[in-house]
């Protein structure tokens, strides 16, 4: 679950991480009032679950309350990466001497949390990670003990040379890890972590992603979910118990099992296509899951062909076939559909599909090649 910046700030502030004060506005008048209270230049920042807000024009500096209202009026309602901005955060425009980065992530390769720090913080930290990864210091953390003081101090020296700033950064790193652990996060970032001309170390931005598996244990965090800020397809998938991630390709994929889903996406790329999504219907044999999955995929205008790739084990092929038939009866498809079924009740599934006018393949490579070719047609 993604949190808005203002929500992440509130949580991190409770752990003692210093942020400039600010306020959230849903109208230009509210933005003007907050700017007037702050009494100085401010930043008006779009609150939306995506990166690249600044480059998209969603972060603007205002010299006075009237200018803050004008910026808020333009930002509210704008679309950034297909997400509509409904709130803005208004904060003081800090004078910055330097920008750094601090973050914590669950590293599956290391099988533990990893705290990351870089003196090259700011808007282009993604480029730093891609082009010069050696500029990002990574510290694996033993979850039994947490981030130890000497580890935090070493990170502080990665960011700064001034001893007072090193100590401040180390303190923030320890508090950042404590917050990460306390809320069950999969990612938390401060970017940028800045120094001011008078030498203070202050966090200016925050990102926090909470593992969905933690939400039943932390209802106070689950209550922060902003459904209006999520893509409708992701909400629909979650409501039906589907694992779904929207991508930018043209081959819509519906698969059972995360491993097979990843293999299917790799094979789509191998044969020259691009997957439009990751969608795992899981091990359920409920045909309504298949109906929901097909509805989600077919609702993506970028999808030019749909591929079902089902390996029946716990998931029964005949139930999937029933779901496909029901779905196509409820909303006829406008793009071609390729079906590959093999495993439990395979013969029954093929009979169901044949009676409904569909054909089914059993070879995975052949099905993927056909779906890619249809998407390119």
DOLUMPA-471804 format. One record per residue (C-alpha): x negated, y negated, z. Coordinates in steps of 0.05 Angstrom, whole numbers, plus 5000, padded with zeros to 4 digits. Each point is the difference from the previous one (the first is absolute). Example, Ala and Ser with C-alpha at 12.3 -4.5 7.8 and 13.67 -1.06 7.14 Angstrom:
BEGIN
475450905156
497349314987
//
This chain:
BEGIN
500050005000
497249324980
500749415046
500249274979
494149575017
503849625054
502050665033
492950264997
497549355031
504950065057
497750715016
492649834996
500949375042
502950445055
493450375001
496249345008
497749864929
499849254988
504549724944
502049284986
507249875022
505349964947
507250164983
504450374950
504849644954
505650244955
501649314971
496049404979
503149595056
497550505052
493149984968
500049245005
501950025074
494450505016
494949594962
502249385039
498950365066
493150224979
498349274983
494850084946
498450364935
503250694996
500050634958
506650264974
499450754990
504950484965
502150585044
500450594954
497450725002
494549944948
493049744992
497949454952
504849485028
494949444992
498450164928
507450044985
501249305028
503250255064
495149645046
499749244997
496749455040
504449415021
497549335025
506449805035
507050265018
503149764935
494850364959
501050625043
507549984984
498549934926
495450605000
504950415041
505549834950
495850274943
497450625037
506750225030
503550414947
493950114957
498150714980
493150285015
498650704972
507550134992
501449795073
504249395015
497549515053
505249865053
495649715056
493949575006
495049935056
497749295015
493449955037
494649465010
495149934942
493650195036
493249724982
495750604982
492550065007
499650744980
504750584983
499250735022
504150635000
501950505054
504450614992
501750695026
502550574957
501450745007
494550334960
502350694979
493150204976
496949835068
506350265036
500049415047
501249255001
494649574968
498849275019
497549584942
496549335000
497249554946
497049314998
503149934930
507249905022
505449614965
504550084939
495150434961
498550535052
503050534953
494849814947
494550055053
502450705018
500150224927
493649684975
495449945061
502650495052
493449975037
502149315025
505550325042
497550325065
504050625021
500150265071
503550685013
503450015067
501050605045
507349945019
498550315069
496049385020
502249454953
495549464972
494149965049
496949335019
493450134966
503750194935
504049365003
493849585013
496550324941
505949794957
499549305029
492849954976
502250224930
504549394998
496149465036
493149805026
502249515054
500350405065
506449685025
503550154934
497350725002
503150095069
506649694977
500350454939
498350625041
505649835049
504949914942
497850664969
501450375066
506849675006
501650154927
498650745011
504150005063
505949714962
499050504943
500350585048
505749735042
505049914942
498150634961
497349604941
496950304938
496949334982
498749335033
496049434971
497949295017
498149654936
497349495007
496949995068
497049305000
495349565037
501949275008
495249414997
499849985076
497950735003
506450355020
501950684970
507350024980
504550494961
503849664944
503750584968
502350695021
502450634966
503050595037
502650664972
503250505049
500250744986
507450194989
498950625043
498849555060
506649624995
504350495039
495349925059
499749244993
507149744989
497749295015
495450034939
505350354957
504649425015
495349534963
501350344933
502549484950
504450394951
501249394957
492549964986
499450714975
501250244929
507050304993
497050644972
495750105062
506049885046
504150504961
494550525001
499149935075
507550065012
500050674962
493750275033
495749934937
492649814998
499749464946
494749514977
501249544941
494349974948
499349644934
500150564948
505350254952
500750745020
504950095058
498050595043
504450415045
496350565035
500750445062
494049975046
494849465008
494250424973
503850194937
502249284993
492849765001
497950544951
505749804954
498049275001
492850194985
502250444942
504349434972
493849564999
495850574972
504650054940
499949254987
506049765039
501249595063
504650235056
505649525018
500650255071
498350515053
506450355020
500150625044
506850315014
496850445053
502050715017
507449885004
504850374954
505449465006
502349824929
501949305025
492649865010
498950144927
505849554981
497049435041
493150124972
502449984928
504149375014
493949655029
495450194942
505149834946
501149325032
492949804983
500049624934
492750184989
501550744997
500150274928
500350755016
501650405063
496350635021
502750505050
494550475024
502750515050
496350595029
505350385038
498050275068
504349745056
503049544948
504750424957
499749874925
507550114992
501649465051
495449514963
503450194934
506949885032
497649325024
497549814930
506750194969
503949625053
495649384992
500549974925
507550085003
500549425049
495449534961
498050214929
492649914986
497449514949
493050304997
497750714984
499550525055
494850565004
501250565050
495050515025
502650515049
496650635026
500750405064
505950175045
506450124960
496649784936
504650424955
506349725033
497449294992
498650104926
507050274990
503149405035
496049514958
501350384935
507649995013
499549255010
496249904935
493049925029
493850414987
494750165051
492650174995
495850435046
493149764980
497749385037
495049764948
505050064943
505249615040
495249445017
497549944928
507249964975
501949475052
494049574982
501450064926
507349795010
497949415043
495549764943
505150124945
//
